[in-house]
Amino acid sequence: MVSGSHRLFEGEVLGSKELKRRLGHCEFWSRLTDKRLDHRSSLQDFAGEVAGVALKLVELHGDPGDVYFTGLRLLHSVTPNVQPAPRLMVTQRLPTQAGAARIQNCLEDLRQRRGKGQGR
């Protein structure tokens, strides 16, 4: 997980391709995603800065039953499961009060359009 990455491009909604395009010129991102890197352990204390935002690579590890709460906007990737038991990843979005109101408004608008035969 890349600590601080949730502050990159704040307020913008970006798909993964656009995010990669914007980060492609950054040394931090280039080193982090370099497929030629033989020893990932060299990234243990990996830190840098992109667009004035301090970033640090953080490995999440723990014992069975441990739980991590993170923001969904943090850049992250999967790692190989080295244990015989499968791992479980659960995502739960917890919107702000304003976000919940926007969701409700969108749902109401959709219901109204469907009632008028305009929904998809």
Stockholm file with secondary structure:
# STOCKHOLM 1.0

chainA/1-120         MVSGSHRLFEGEVLGSKELKRRLGHCEFWSRLTDKRLDHRSSLQDFAGEVAGVALKLVELHGDPGDVYFTGLRLLHSVTPNVQPAPRLMVTQRLPTQAGAARIQNCLEDLRQRRGKGQGR
#=GR chainA/1-120 SS CEETGGGTTTTCCCCHHHHHHHHTTCHHHHHHTCTTCSCGGGGTTCEEEETTEEEEECCCCCCTTCCCCCCTTSCCCCCCCCSSSCCCCCCCCCCCHHHHHHHHHHHHHHHHHHHTTCCC
#=GC SS_cons         CEETGGGTTTTCCCCHHHHHHHHTTCHHHHHHTCTTCSCGGGGTTCEEEETTEEEEECCCCCCTTCCCCCCTTSCCCCCCCCSSSCCCCCCCCCCCHHHHHHHHHHHHHHHHHHHTTCCC
//
